[in-house]
Amino acid sequence: MAKRHLALLLLPAALCLLFGCDKGLAPITEDTGFSGVITFKNWPPPDSVLELRLVAFEVYPSDSSGIFNALLNGQAAVYPHVTTGVAGALEILGNRSADTVRYAFTTEGTILKKDATYNYVVLGWRYGPNYFADWAPAGVYTETPGTFVPASVTVRDRRMRKDVNITVDFHNLPPKPWK
Amino acid sequence: MEMNRIALVTLLLVCAASQAISAGGSIIGHVTSQADGKTEPLIGAVVLVQGSVRGTTTNIKGEFRIADLPPGSYTLVVSMVGYQRTTRAGLAVEEGGETVANFSLVSTPVQFDQVVVTASKRQQSLEEVPVSLSVMDANEIRHRNAMVLDDALRYIPGVNMTGFQVNIRGSSGYSRGAGSRVLLLLDGIPFITGDTGELNFETIPAGQVDRIEVVKGASSALYGSNALGGVINVITKEIPEKASTHIRLVGGMYNNPTHEQWRWSSKSRFFQGQSISHAYRVGDLGVALFLSRQFDDGYRQNDYRRRYNVYLKLREEFEHQSALAVTFGLLYQYGGQYLYWRSLDSALIPPVAQKDDNIKSIRFFTTGQYSTVINEGFQLTTRVMWFHNDWGFETRSGIGRAESVADDFRFETAATILPHEDHTITAGADVNVDLIGGDVITQRVIGGFALFGQDEIRLAQPLTLTLGLRYDFSSVGVTTPGGQVNPKVGLAYTPFEGTTLRTSFARGFRVPAVAEAFLMAGFSNVIARPNEDLRPERNWSFEVGLSQRLGNIGTFDVAAFRSDFDDLIEVDVVDTASNSLLFQWRNVAEARIQGFETSVKLGFFDGGLQFNVGYTYVWPEDLTRNDILKYRPRHLLYTSLFGRVGPLFGSTDFRYISRVDRVDDVLSKTGVVLDGEERTEILVTDFRLGLDFDLGRVPLTLTASVNNAFQYNYVELIGNMMPPRTYVLALDVRM
């Protein structure tokens, strides 16, 4: 009986030790941006994968000039940023052979904007030597599985959205939205 | 004026009626305790004549006298906190004679059967009531160094606070300071501000509180509007026989924030309070005066507070157990107005636009209570109150300066009648009138009246049935004037000594507070819009419970409860234009709140070691939205441990409150409160150490506390970080 009473009396101390040392809320230390997993299927021959870049557009691009205008006026952001060379970008995004790649697209080192909504997040694939013309969408972020309907991603300050996953099937590419 | 005249005539009639008591015999005696082989008189022990409305308390010598008893045979019940209740039957009283009955009470480590007054508006044993009722006494309040009374409520099982709003078993949630689903009583009188309908604990002098009784569950059948979720009755101290002075000095400081980026001030943040109370008697007149002031730098920017309280109580005792008590209380307070944080990264400073907002309040109340025993089976109590509230705030942005003035007048007369040995009837009527003025709410006069009755029927020796009914007529003007009938059925069954089964079924209702219907103001970018279509909200409340003594060392209590709400009033956003949030109170939801609660109290070594644990599970459903109700935590776990060795005592409290599932998401989604969705479970531990000692012939108590000892960072209310680790030193001097 005495042991039982002692156990009861020690309960508050035990609870203190178990839970009390957790500090609760803390300043947010997350990066700003979004992240996820890119899943690749049916890689083409390595010599036809010249470059891969993840691009987030605020406005769905309807023509090729819209793409470059968006990039120039900051309405689209590229990951890895263009200061990362072609080889470096390829290595980050699968190295032409990976089944999956985990990525983190943040405001750090890119022109991704906080408190902005990106309506078209696409993995761009350059398959030929023409830097301005030989691009195709390889995968698009969608919330409707089995389709290529773009879904929007809102970037919030000091928040890292972690579920922006993209599937890339080189035998079943999304439609090219631009002319 | 007309009401004052009616009150005066009633008082005179009652005084005259009280003279009708015939002379009879008396029971006299003294009440003592046995401690360490010494016999000590017990001061303030409650002595009740069973089956009658008569009773008294012992004086400074432990003596009592109950006079004017008709010849017959009586049973006396003597009780006092910390001692076992003692009953003595067969006390024969003869005409003109004095029957002597002396009592020696045995101390108990755990209080089994406290005398409470809130469940039925009369004195009765806690074991007789058909509802869940918790009691916190003055020692518990004082040990916790509660500067304001609501700090103490955080330790009562089933009760949690959201900001300054009290939540009993998930009933309240949070409604931005307007309206309350818990009724606050001060010595039995509703103590709710006339304009905002909120519970204002700051006006109540914490140092003058004898105990707090908390009734859990709908109590509108006896108390009317607001008692949907329960009733908190704050009972002030009796004036002692012997002149006494109590000085209390409290000082402390807030620890620096855990995270360096939260640190906004290079100076330490302190708080301090001083209070003095003096009570004395001149013949049959007792006087108690209480003065206090509290200065708090605040641990958050622009959250400082300066508070002054005055409280005066006069009590004149007349023949035939009649007494008139008059009280006056005043609060003057000003300080910064902290609504919510700038962001979680700047959790202790307000948004720039609010950094100079301030608020000032002048509140006072005066009450009168006259109680008299007409005869052995008839006691009448009449209460009047005037509660004046004047508060204003100033914002740098938004609407500038605004003020609200409200005068709440209340009158109540209630009788306890024992027509038969198996019936105890409580019946009465009350009237209230509120005069509202100022800029915040348009000028208006509102009010209502009520009739209520309750019969506690002893069906058999261990079985008591309680039937109650109250009719309230409210002319709040929210819609059209209307009436409301609230019934109640309760059953208490005591099959064995120490075992009580209880069940109750009751209806509750709440007339919307004036602020909920007519407020048209706001702080900064959070602005209220009136809603004159607001209707009263109602609920049906059911409870079944078991209370069991655990030998001589403790008690165990378990209860299951359920409340079904109609027309629940919630805050709804009506517009989010221009980065401002326009909101209003609306009848938006049908809701169901159900759960269970269990508590254990254990005591050893004559109370030298006490352990309490209480757990409450609440499942609060918004049936309209098929979602969980906002601001209702589902799990509450409170534990406390108290120990005393000679003059040294110590205690620890631990509170776990689960993370609130749902809050006002719109505040964070619209950017009004940045990071407003950030919240966590609450895990707070307090430690205290105290020493009783004498300096010369003056008894002193020194208490050191560390509240939130593990510096847990949490919010109760969206965007409102609660205090960090806080060091408190208190010195009590009694003369």
Interface residues (C-beta under 8 A of the other chain):
Chain A: H5 L8 L9 L11 P12 A13 L15 C16 F19 G20 C21 D22 K23 G24 L25 A26 P27 I28 R158
Chain B: T258 H259 Q261 W262 L344 D345 A347 V600 L602 F604 L609 F611 V613 L637 T639 S640 L641 T652 D653 F654 Y656 D675 E678 R679 T680 L683 T685 A709 F710 Q711 Y712 N713 Y714 V715 M721
